[in-house]
Amino acid sequence: MPTIAEEWKEEGRQEGRQEGRQEGRQEGAMIGQVLAYQQFLGRPTSGEEALQAMGADELRALFQQLDAEFRKLRR
């Protein structure tokens, strides 16, 4: 029978994996949106690998920039 510490350690691992998967899904969705915006706006696409290599803040900034350009066009 596992000790309480072992149970908590395993729970921590499971929570960490779940958080990692969620962050990965969010990053993947943002990459997809960036690629779609680039294509729609007629910009050269960065490529999925290049976007995956970006830091989270850099990717978010690029997304926000493209989103702002897209919204300007919709007005």
C-alpha positions in Angstrom: 0.0 0.0 0.0 1.5 3.4 -1.0 2.2 6.0 1.6 0.4 9.3 1.6 3.6 11.0 0.3 3.7 8.5 -2.6 0.0 9.1 -3.4 0.5 12.9 -3.4 3.6 12.5 -5.6 1.6 10.5 -8.1 -1.3 13.0 -7.9 1.2 15.8 -8.6 2.6 14.0 -11.6 -0.9 13.4 -13.0 -1.9 17.1 -12.5 1.4 18.2 -14.1 0.7 16.0 -17.1 -2.8 17.3 -17.5 -1.6 20.9 -17.2 1.1 20.2 -19.8 -1.5 18.7 -22.2 -3.8 21.7 -21.7 -0.9 24.1 -22.4 0.1 22.1 -25.4 -3.5 22.2 -26.8 -3.7 26.0 -26.2 -0.3 26.5 -27.9 -1.4 24.3 -30.8 -4.6 26.3 -31.2 -2.7 29.6 -31.2 -0.3 28.3 -33.8 -3.2 27.2 -36.0 -4.8 30.7 -35.6 -1.5 32.4 -36.5 -1.1 30.3 -39.6 -4.7 31.0 -40.6 -4.3 34.8 -40.0 -1.1 34.8 -42.0 -2.7 33.0 -44.9 -5.8 35.2 -44.8 -3.8 38.4 -44.6 -1.7 37.3 -47.5 1.5 37.2 -45.5 4.1 34.5 -45.9 3.4 31.8 -43.4 6.0 31.2 -40.7 5.7 27.5 -40.8 4.5 25.3 -37.9 8.0 24.3 -36.8 9.2 28.0 -36.6 6.1 28.9 -34.6 6.6 25.9 -32.2 10.2 27.1 -31.6 9.0 30.5 -30.4 8.6 31.3 -26.8 5.0 31.6 -25.4 5.2 35.4 -25.1 6.6 35.9 -28.6 3.9 33.6 -30.1 1.2 35.5 -28.1 2.6 38.8 -29.3 2.5 37.7 -33.0 -1.0 36.4 -32.6 -2.2 39.7 -31.0 -0.6 41.6 -33.9 -2.2 39.5 -36.5 -5.5 39.6 -34.7 -5.5 43.4 -34.6 -4.7 43.5 -38.3 -7.6 41.1 -39.1 -10.0 43.1 -36.9 -9.1 46.3 -38.8 -9.9 44.7 -42.1 -13.3 43.6 -40.8 -14.4 47.2 -39.9 
